[in-house]
Amino acid sequence: MCDGDRYDDRVTEIVDAALERGYTLAFRQRAGGWEAAWRPADAGSAVATPPAFAPTRTAAAEQALAAIRAAA
């Protein structure tokens, strides 16, 4: 297993954890890093939240999951 595989596995774990809590995550590469946005999986409840931003996709995903957990 190479480093890239572990990286993708961790992001997948985070996305799965968010789904278990009823949220979906979306990622976008921006200048200087990655942005992770989340929203409730229920399309009827649109709550505006600022996206997480970090140098790596994994770090952005970790921040997003922490925010989801804090909101619960």
N, C-alpha and C positions, 0 to 999 in steps of 0.2 A: 504494500500500500504506500503510495507516495503522499507527500504533504498536501497536494491538491485534493486528493480523495478525502483525507481527514477534514479538511476545510469544508468541503461540500457536505460531508456527513453531519457536521455540527450545525450548519445552517439548516439542513433538513430537519434535524431534531428540534431546533427552535421553531421552525414553521409548524411542525406537528404539535408542539406544545401550545402555540398560539391558537391553532385550530381547535384543540381540546378545550380551550377557554372561550371559544366562540368568535375568534378574530382571524382575519386573513392578513397576510403580510405581502407587501410589494416592494421590490428593490429597484433602485435606479442609480447608475453610476454618474456621479457629478464631478465637476472639477475639484480635485483634492480629496475625493473619497466616495463613500457610498451613502445613500439615503434609504432608510427603511420606513415605510409608511404602513399604518395598520388601520383597520376599520372593522366594526362588527360584521360577522358573516351574514347576519340578518339584514337584508337590503333595506328594510323599512326603518332601521335606526341608524341614521347618519350622524355621527358625532365627529366634529372637526377636532383633530389633534395635530399638533406640529410633528413632523417626521423626525426620526432620530438620524443623526449624521455622524459618521466616523470614518477613519482612514480605510478600514476594511469592511467588507460585507458582513463578516462574522461579528465584528464589534457593533455595527449598526443593528444587527439582528438581536444581539444581547441587550442593547439599550431599549429596543422596542419591546422585547419580552419583559424586561424589568418594569417598563411603564404599564404594560398590560396587567402584570401581576399587582402593581400598586393601585390600579384603578378598581381592582376586584374587591 
